Amino acid sequence: MGRFRQGSRSQAGANNHPQTARTYLLRSYLYCHLCDRRMWGGTKRAVTYYHCKKHEKNHGHLPWYDQHPPHVIVREDLVLPPVSRFFRERIFGSTRKILLQDTVAEGRVDPNLEARRAAVHAELVDSPAPTEQPDERAGAVRAQRRPRLR
């Protein structure tokens, strides 16, 4: 994972670099449907776009490479209205419980769910409480560290 995310931040929000000019609202949330990679933001003529670009050197061996266009571009102002509507109606709407029940397929329910839930609960109830305080463990770890050479 490290080689794919090198030099990339995973969180949304402003970069702490002093020359950061703007943030992208959908940063770290928008993924390319063709390759499942995170799209990156850019602004041109005061319009925000999200991009996905394939590179033969990095992606030529992957199965999706031949079907992926050289550059996928999506305008933020075209994505925001349906995303906002989805959250307003499905996540925060008054009928969210009914809609959620309708999206769960009957065949997808794990038949062993209750048994696994009971086993985890029993393990948590039966497990002994820790005998030492976290501070004591941290002190023991610090004592085992080698002194730094200067």
N, C-alpha and C positions, 0 to 999 in steps of 0.2 A: 504494500500500500504506500509506503514511504516514497518509492520512486515515482509513483503517479501523482502524489500530492506535494512533491517537493516545491517549495516556493509559493505555496498556495495556502491561504487561510481558509479554515472550515466554517468560521462563524460569519454571520451577517453583521452589518453595522459598519461604522467608520473605521478605516485603517488608522493606526496611530502615527503614520508618517506625516511630518509637518506639511508636505506639499499635497496631501490628499484634498482633491477639489470637490469630490462628490461621493455619494454612496449609491448603491443599486438596491432597490426595494426587494427584488426577488433573488438577490445574491444568495447562493447556496441552497436555493429551493427549486430552481428550474433545471431540469435535466433533459437531455436530448433523447427523444423517443427511439431513435435509430441505434444509438450506441450506448445508452445509459450513462453517459458522462455528463458532468455538471457543465452547464453553459456559463459563459463569462459575459459580463456587461460592457457596453461601450456606448458612447454618445456621439452623434453626428448631427450637426445643425439643430441642436437643442431637442433631439428625439433620442430616447434611450432604446437600445437594441440589445438582445442577448444572442450570442454567437456560439456555434460549435463548428470546429474546423478539423478536418481529418489530415493527418500527416503520414505519408507512406512510411517514413523511417520509423515512426512510433506505432503505427496502427496497421500497417500493410499485411501483417500476419493474422489479424483478427477476422472472424467470420463475417462481420457486418461491413467490412471495408468497401467491398465492391458496390453495395447498395447505398452507401452514404454519399450524398453530394459533397463536392469540395468544401462548401461553406453553407451552413444552415443559419438563417437570420430570422429572429422573431422580434416584433415590435412590442415593447412593454405596454404601451397604451392599448394594444389590442388584446393582451393577455389579462390585464387587470380587471376589466368588467366581468368576465365569466368567473374568475377566481373570487372576486368579491361577492358575486351572486351565490356561488357555491357555499361560501362561509356563512353568508346571511341566511340562506334557506336551509341548508343541510346540517350545518354545524351549530348555529345559534338560533335557528328557526323554531317555531312552536311545535312543528311536526317532526322534529329531529329523531325522536325515539321510534316513530313509525317507519320513517325512511331508513333508519339503521337496520331495523328488523327485516325490512324488505330486501336489503342488500346482502344479508348473510344467507348463503345457500344452505339448504337443509343437509345436503350431502357433505358439506365442508366441516361440519361440527365434529370435533375429535371425540370418538366414542369412549376413550380412556381419560377424558378430561377430569371427571369427578374423582376417579381413582387416583390420578396423579396429584390433584389438589389435596385430597385427604392424606396422601403419603407425605407431601411437603409440610402440611399442617402438623402432622404427628411428629415429624422430624424436628420442627421448630419447637413444639411444646416439650418434647422429651430431651432436647439438647440441654446440657448443663450450662449454667451461667458462667461467664468468664471469671476466673479467680483473681486475676490481677488487673489493675487499672491500666488504661491506655498509656498514661504518663510513665508508669513503671516500665512498660515494654519499650517505650521510646528511649528511656534512659539506658536500658540494657543494650539496645542497638547502638546508641551513641558510644557507649563504653567499649564496644567491640570494634569500632572503626579504627583504622590505622591513622596515626597522626600524619598531617600533611607535611611534605618536605618543602622547605622554602629555599 
